[in-house]
């Protein structure tokens, strides 16, 4: 009895799959985050999403683990500690302050801490906590969510100028 059932099962599956072929295919609607690894709500406009590539999404993960407490107005756990610090650290998406800083400077301040570069001693050194690659990922996330948007520097008048 079981052998007849095992023989009939593939035939039934074939018949059902052929019947399904007669249905029209649904049109797949592209979503706003198609092709992105992750998204981040725009900090200035909660109705918009910022698409993040792989490196930016890894930076987001690190940011919400280490940096959110001082470089955002709110954390997943509630208000951040930012308003209690003097001087008040810049928001991570503050393009007016951070777009002008080079990737090298940002790598150094995250690695060595603020006091090593003449900035706030409240910025701790993360060089022994985060790898060089993880720090680059945080910088990449910073560039992705910056308002106004970050533009890579290039020589004026060359094909590499992004402005």
C-alpha positions as CSV (number, residue, x, y, z in Angstrom):
1,X,0.0,0.0,0.0
2,X,2.8,2.4,0.9
3,X,4.6,1.8,-2.4
4,X,1.5,2.8,-4.4
5,X,1.3,6.0,-2.3
6,X,5.0,6.8,-3.0
7,X,4.4,6.3,-6.7
8,X,1.3,8.4,-6.8
9,X,2.8,11.3,-4.8
10,X,5.2,12.6,-7.5
11,X,2.4,12.4,-10.1
12,X,0.1,14.4,-7.9
13,X,2.8,17.0,-7.2
14,X,3.4,17.3,-11.0
15,X,-0.3,17.8,-11.7
16,X,-0.6,20.5,-9.0
17,X,2.4,22.3,-10.1
18,X,1.2,22.4,-13.7
19,X,-2.2,23.7,-12.6
20,X,-0.4,26.5,-10.7
21,X,1.4,27.5,-13.9
22,X,-1.8,28.7,-15.5
23,X,-2.0,31.5,-12.9
24,X,-0.6,34.9,-13.9
25,X,2.5,35.8,-12.2
26,X,2.3,38.6,-9.7
27,X,4.2,41.8,-10.4
28,X,6.8,42.4,-7.8
29,X,6.7,46.0,-6.6
30,X,10.1,47.4,-5.7
31,X,10.4,48.5,-2.1
32,X,12.3,51.5,-0.9
33,X,15.0,49.4,0.6
34,X,15.5,47.0,-2.3
35,X,19.2,45.9,-2.5
36,X,20.1,47.4,0.9
37,X,21.4,45.3,3.8
38,X,19.6,47.5,6.3
39,X,17.9,50.9,6.7
40,X,18.0,53.7,9.2
41,X,15.2,56.2,9.7
42,X,16.3,59.7,8.7
43,X,16.9,61.4,12.0
44,X,15.4,64.7,10.7
45,X,12.4,63.2,8.9
46,X,11.1,59.9,10.4
47,X,9.0,59.3,7.2
48,X,12.2,58.7,5.2
49,X,14.6,55.8,5.3
50,X,18.3,55.8,4.5
51,X,19.4,52.7,2.7
52,X,22.6,51.2,4.1
53,X,25.1,49.0,2.3
54,X,26.9,46.2,4.1
55,X,29.7,48.3,5.6
56,X,27.2,51.0,6.8
57,X,24.9,48.4,8.4
58,X,27.8,47.0,10.3
59,X,28.7,50.5,11.4
60,X,25.1,51.0,12.5
61,X,25.3,47.9,14.7
62,X,28.5,49.2,16.4
63,X,27.1,52.7,16.7
64,X,24.0,51.4,18.6
65,X,26.3,49.4,20.9
66,X,28.9,52.0,21.8
67,X,28.2,55.5,20.4
68,X,24.5,56.1,20.7
69,X,24.7,57.2,24.3
70,X,26.6,60.4,23.4
71,X,26.0,61.0,19.7
72,X,22.2,60.7,19.5
73,X,19.4,62.4,21.3
74,X,17.7,59.1,22.1
75,X,18.9,55.5,22.4
76,X,16.8,52.3,22.0
77,X,16.6,52.3,25.9
78,X,15.3,55.9,26.1
79,X,17.0,59.3,26.3
80,X,20.7,59.4,25.7
81,X,23.3,61.0,28.0
82,X,24.3,63.6,25.4
83,X,22.7,66.6,27.1
84,X,24.6,65.9,30.3
85,X,28.0,66.2,28.7
86,X,30.1,69.4,28.3
87,X,30.9,70.2,25.6
88,X,27.8,68.5,24.0
89,X,29.1,66.0,21.5
90,X,27.8,66.4,17.9
91,X,25.0,64.2,16.7
92,X,26.4,61.5,14.5
93,X,24.3,62.8,11.5
94,X,25.4,66.4,12.0
95,X,26.8,66.9,8.5
96,X,27.6,70.6,9.2
97,X,30.2,69.5,11.8
98,X,31.3,66.1,10.7
99,X,31.3,66.3,6.9
100,X,34.3,68.6,7.0
101,X,36.4,66.1,9.0
102,X,38.5,63.7,7.1
103,X,38.1,60.0,7.4
104,X,41.6,59.9,8.9
105,X,40.8,62.4,11.6
106,X,37.6,60.5,12.5
107,X,39.6,57.3,12.6
108,X,42.1,58.9,14.9
109,X,39.6,60.5,17.3
110,X,37.7,57.2,17.6
111,X,40.9,55.2,18.1
112,X,42.8,57.6,20.4
113,X,40.0,59.5,22.1
114,X,39.2,63.2,22.1
115,X,42.0,64.4,24.4
116,X,44.7,62.9,22.1
117,X,43.6,65.3,19.4
118,X,42.9,68.4,21.5
119,X,39.1,67.7,21.6
120,X,36.9,66.8,24.5
121,X,38.3,64.3,27.1
122,X,34.8,62.9,27.3
123,X,35.4,61.1,24.0
124,X,37.0,57.8,25.1
125,X,39.6,55.9,23.0
126,X,38.1,52.9,21.3
127,X,41.3,51.6,19.7
128,X,41.5,48.6,22.0
129,X,37.8,48.0,21.9
130,X,37.1,48.2,18.2
131,X,39.2,46.9,15.3
132,X,40.4,49.3,12.6
133,X,37.8,47.8,10.3
134,X,35.0,48.3,12.8
135,X,36.0,52.0,13.2
136,X,35.9,52.4,9.4
137,X,32.4,50.9,9.4
138,X,31.2,53.4,12.0
139,X,32.7,56.2,9.9
140,X,30.9,54.8,6.8
141,X,27.6,54.8,8.8
142,X,28.2,58.4,9.8
143,X,28.7,59.4,6.2
144,X,25.6,57.5,5.1
145,X,23.2,59.3,7.6
146,X,24.8,62.8,7.4
147,X,22.5,65.8,6.9
148,X,23.4,67.6,4.8
149,X,24.5,64.6,2.8
150,X,28.2,63.9,2.8
151,X,30.1,64.3,-0.5
152,X,33.5,62.7,-1.0
153,X,36.2,65.3,-1.5
154,X,37.8,65.6,-4.9
155,X,39.9,68.0,-6.9
156,X,38.1,70.9,-8.3
157,X,37.7,70.7,-12.1
158,X,38.6,67.0,-12.3
159,X,36.6,64.0,-13.3
160,X,36.8,62.9,-9.6
161,X,35.0,65.9,-8.1
162,X,31.8,64.8,-6.6
163,X,30.3,68.3,-6.0
